[in-house]
Structure formats: structure tokens, C-alpha cells
Amino acid sequence: MANFNELSELANSQFRDLNGLHPGLWPLIPRVLLALGLVIFLIFVGWFGYWDGQLEDIDKGQQEEQKLKDAYKQKIQQSISLEALKEQRKLVLQYVAAMEKQLPSKAEMDALVSDINQAAIGKGLQIDVFKPGQPTVKDYYAELPIDIKLLGNYHEMGEFVSDIAKLPRIITLNNLAISTGKDNVLVLDVVAKTFRYLDPEEVSNQAALKKGAKK
């Protein structure tokens, strides 16, 4: 108990008569407490005045770094995919070129229609109807339907269809129907569609039409 009283008296004596004295002349305990207070104050001011902003900048920098890493990974994936896309494009262009070779020009259409006609006659089929329709112009090609009605037997019709498939040009047979006519003769009704590529003038006209439609 005596020791506590002595310590209390010592502490009180350290803080007596400090008014008017320079801090450097203060007793040890007040100087230590003052120094601790200044350190705490400086830490507080430094945190809110400087370090807090620095930490925000660091956080922003880390976020930006992560964005750049993600963008880099995406670019790497795109570069890998680019080579595959280039190969696919080559294959598509080769396929388009091969298809274009099978499309006749406008001047060659009459010869193609004649080939279809001769394919029917060559197999002994009787041509009841052979009527080319109006061509339908698409973006890069034109489609010509031909209404055909043939009379004959099943074997002749099968050979006709086979010969059409062997022609070097693209020809599709649509709405094919077989029925029985007079004297049990088979009747083949079909719409043959042939295709041709557009000449430069027709391509320009189609582009102008599309442009006008958009406006």
C-alpha cells in the first residue's frame, strides 16, 4: 500500500508546475507521454492524408493489372483461334470457287436447258410439258425453274433422274410426283431448278436495290 502511494505521489509530482515550462524541461513521464501523443497524431494524419490515398492507388493498380492479364489471355485465345479461322476461310473459299464453276453464265443457260431436254429425249421419255419459268434473282445468283411433265416407264424415269445428277451444272429436282396416266403409262411431274451466276451489271443492280431498300 505504501509503494502504491509512493508511486502515485511520484506521478503527481511529475505533472506539477508544467505550465510555462518548455517541454524539453518537463520531467521524464510527461515528455514520454507527449512523444507518444505526437507519434499517434502523426500516424493518424499520415494515414488519412497520405497513406490512405496510396493504398487506394495500389488497389486500383492491382485491378488494372488483373484487367490487363485478362485482356492478354483473351488476345492469346483469339490469336490461336485466328489460325483455325483462316484455315476454315480457305476451305470456304475453295468450296465457293468449286460451286461457282458449276454455275453457268447467262449465255450458257440455253445450252443447259437444252441438256435437260435432251436427257429426257435420250431415255425415250415423251415430253408433255417443258416450260421454263421466270428467273428469280438472288444476291449473287439467279434461279430458273422449269416445269416438266414426262411420260414413260419407271426405268426410263430413273435413268433420266440419274443423267440429270451427272450433268456438270447444278440442277435440283423439286416437287417430284409420279402418277399413272392413260394406258398405265407413268407420268412424272417435276420442277427442275437451274442456277447461274450474275454478270457484273446484275450484281451492281442488286447492290443498288439493297441500298435503296435500306434507305
C-alpha positions as CSV (number, residue, x, y, z in Angstrom):
1,M,0.0,0.0,0.0
2,A,2.9,2.3,0.8
3,N,4.5,1.5,-2.5
4,F,1.3,2.5,-4.4
5,N,1.1,5.7,-2.5
6,E,4.7,6.4,-3.3
7,L,4.2,5.8,-7.0
8,S,1.1,7.9,-7.0
9,E,2.9,10.7,-5.3
10,L,5.8,10.4,-7.8
11,A,3.4,10.5,-10.8
12,N,1.7,13.6,-9.4
13,S,5.0,15.3,-8.8
14,Q,5.9,14.7,-12.5
15,F,2.9,16.7,-13.7
16,R,3.2,19.6,-11.2
17,D,4.1,23.1,-12.3
18,L,4.4,22.3,-16.0
19,N,2.7,25.5,-17.1
20,G,5.2,27.9,-18.5
21,L,8.0,25.3,-18.8
22,H,9.5,24.4,-22.1
23,P,8.6,20.7,-22.9
24,G,12.2,19.9,-23.0
25,L,12.4,20.8,-19.4
26,W,9.5,18.6,-18.4
27,P,10.1,15.5,-16.2
28,L,10.5,12.2,-17.9
29,I,7.0,10.8,-17.7
30,P,5.3,13.9,-19.3
31,R,7.9,14.0,-22.0
32,V,7.3,10.3,-22.9
33,L,3.5,10.7,-22.9
34,L,3.9,13.8,-25.1
35,A,6.1,12.0,-27.5
36,L,3.6,9.1,-27.7
37,G,0.8,11.5,-28.4
38,L,2.8,13.2,-31.2
39,V,3.5,9.8,-32.7
40,I,-0.1,8.8,-32.6
41,F,-1.2,12.1,-34.1
42,L,1.4,11.9,-36.9
43,I,0.2,8.3,-37.7
44,F,-3.4,9.5,-37.8
45,V,-2.6,12.5,-40.0
46,G,-0.4,10.4,-42.3
47,W,-3.0,7.7,-42.7
48,F,-5.8,10.0,-43.8
49,G,-3.6,12.5,-45.5
50,Y,-1.2,10.3,-47.5
51,W,-1.2,6.5,-46.9
52,D,-4.9,6.1,-47.5
53,G,-4.6,7.5,-50.9
54,Q,-1.6,5.4,-51.6
55,L,-3.4,2.3,-50.7
56,E,-6.3,3.2,-53.0
57,D,-3.8,3.7,-55.8
58,I,-2.3,0.3,-55.1
59,D,-5.7,-1.3,-55.1
60,K,-6.6,0.4,-58.5
61,G,-3.2,-0.7,-59.8
62,Q,-3.9,-4.3,-58.9
63,Q,-7.3,-4.1,-60.5
64,E,-5.8,-2.6,-63.7
65,E,-3.1,-5.3,-63.7
66,Q,-5.8,-8.0,-63.5
67,K,-7.7,-6.4,-66.4
68,L,-4.5,-6.4,-68.5
69,K,-3.9,-10.0,-67.7
70,D,-7.4,-11.0,-68.7
71,A,-7.1,-8.9,-71.9
72,Y,-3.8,-10.6,-72.6
73,K,-5.3,-14.1,-72.2
74,Q,-8.2,-13.1,-74.4
75,K,-5.8,-11.9,-77.1
76,I,-3.8,-15.2,-76.9
77,Q,-7.0,-17.2,-77.3
78,Q,-8.0,-15.0,-80.3
79,S,-4.6,-15.5,-81.9
80,I,-5.0,-19.2,-81.5
81,S,-8.5,-19.2,-83.0
82,L,-7.4,-16.9,-85.8
83,E,-5.3,-19.6,-87.5
84,A,-8.2,-22.0,-87.3
85,L,-10.5,-19.4,-88.8
86,K,-8.0,-18.7,-91.6
87,E,-8.0,-22.4,-92.5
88,Q,-11.8,-22.5,-92.4
89,R,-11.9,-19.4,-94.6
90,K,-9.6,-21.1,-97.2
91,L,-11.9,-24.2,-97.2
92,V,-15.0,-22.0,-97.6
93,L,-13.4,-20.0,-100.5
94,Q,-12.4,-23.3,-102.2
95,Y,-15.9,-24.6,-101.8
96,V,-17.4,-21.4,-103.2
97,A,-15.0,-21.5,-106.1
98,A,-16.0,-25.1,-106.9
99,M,-19.7,-24.2,-106.7
100,E,-19.2,-21.1,-108.9
101,K,-17.6,-23.4,-111.6
102,Q,-20.8,-25.4,-111.6
103,L,-22.9,-22.3,-112.2
104,P,-23.3,-21.4,-115.9
105,S,-23.3,-17.8,-117.2
106,K,-26.3,-16.1,-118.6
107,A,-25.2,-17.0,-122.1
108,E,-24.8,-20.7,-121.2
109,M,-28.3,-21.1,-119.7
110,D,-29.9,-22.0,-123.1
111,A,-27.4,-24.8,-123.5
112,L,-28.1,-26.1,-120.0
113,V,-31.9,-26.1,-120.7
114,S,-31.2,-28.0,-123.9
115,D,-29.2,-30.6,-122.0
116,I,-32.1,-31.3,-119.7
117,N,-34.4,-31.6,-122.7
118,Q,-32.0,-34.0,-124.4
119,A,-31.6,-36.1,-121.2
120,A,-35.4,-36.8,-121.3
121,I,-35.5,-37.5,-125.1
122,G,-32.4,-39.7,-124.9
123,K,-34.1,-42.0,-122.4
124,G,-37.2,-42.4,-124.6
125,L,-39.5,-40.3,-122.5
126,Q,-42.3,-38.4,-124.0
127,I,-42.2,-34.7,-123.1
128,D,-45.7,-33.4,-122.4
129,V,-44.6,-30.1,-120.7
130,F,-41.3,-28.4,-120.7
131,K,-41.8,-24.8,-119.6
132,P,-39.0,-22.6,-118.3
133,G,-40.4,-20.0,-115.8
134,Q,-39.2,-16.6,-114.8
135,P,-35.8,-16.4,-113.2
136,T,-35.6,-15.3,-109.6
137,V,-32.6,-13.1,-109.0
138,K,-30.8,-13.5,-105.6
139,D,-27.8,-11.6,-104.2
140,Y,-25.2,-13.4,-106.3
141,Y,-27.0,-15.9,-108.5
142,A,-30.2,-16.4,-110.4
143,E,-32.6,-19.3,-110.1
144,L,-34.5,-20.6,-113.1
145,P,-37.4,-23.0,-112.5
146,I,-38.5,-25.4,-115.3
147,D,-41.9,-27.1,-115.2
148,I,-41.5,-30.6,-116.7
149,K,-44.0,-33.3,-117.3
150,L,-42.7,-36.6,-118.8
151,L,-44.5,-39.8,-119.9
152,G,-42.8,-43.2,-119.9
153,N,-42.0,-46.2,-117.7
154,Y,-40.3,-46.3,-114.3
155,H,-37.0,-47.5,-115.6
156,E,-36.7,-44.6,-118.1
157,M,-37.6,-42.1,-115.5
158,G,-35.0,-43.5,-113.1
159,E,-32.3,-43.2,-115.9
160,F,-33.4,-39.6,-116.6
161,V,-33.0,-38.6,-112.9
162,S,-29.6,-40.3,-112.9
163,D,-28.5,-38.4,-116.0
164,I,-29.6,-35.1,-114.5
165,A,-27.5,-35.8,-111.5
166,K,-24.4,-36.5,-113.7
167,L,-24.6,-33.1,-115.5
168,P,-21.7,-30.8,-114.7
169,R,-24.0,-28.0,-113.7
170,I,-26.1,-27.7,-110.5
171,I,-29.7,-28.9,-111.1
172,T,-32.2,-29.8,-108.5
173,L,-35.4,-31.7,-109.0
174,N,-38.2,-30.4,-106.8
175,N,-41.9,-31.3,-106.1
176,L,-41.3,-34.7,-107.8
177,A,-44.5,-36.7,-108.3
178,I,-45.3,-39.9,-110.2
179,S,-48.8,-40.9,-111.2
180,T,-50.4,-43.3,-113.6
181,G,-51.9,-41.9,-116.8
182,K,-53.7,-43.4,-119.8
183,D,-52.9,-47.0,-120.7
184,N,-51.0,-47.3,-117.4
185,V,-48.3,-45.0,-118.6
186,L,-46.4,-43.3,-115.8
187,V,-46.5,-39.6,-115.6
188,L,-43.6,-37.7,-113.9
189,D,-44.3,-34.1,-112.8
190,V,-41.3,-32.3,-111.5
191,V,-39.8,-28.8,-111.2
192,A,-36.2,-28.7,-112.3
193,K,-34.3,-25.7,-110.9
194,T,-31.1,-24.5,-112.5
195,F,-28.8,-21.8,-111.3
196,R,-26.4,-19.3,-112.9
197,Y,-24.2,-16.6,-111.6
198,L,-25.0,-12.9,-112.1
199,D,-23.0,-10.8,-114.5
200,P,-21.3,-7.7,-113.1
201,E,-24.1,-5.4,-114.2
202,E,-26.7,-7.6,-112.5
203,V,-24.6,-7.7,-109.3
204,S,-24.4,-3.8,-109.4
205,N,-28.2,-3.6,-109.8
206,Q,-28.8,-6.0,-106.9
207,A,-26.4,-3.9,-104.7
208,A,-28.3,-0.7,-105.7
209,L,-31.7,-2.3,-104.9
210,K,-30.5,-3.4,-101.5
211,K,-29.0,0.0,-100.7
212,G,-32.3,1.6,-101.8
213,A,-34.3,-0.7,-99.6
214,K,-32.2,0.1,-96.5
215,K,-32.8,3.8,-97.1
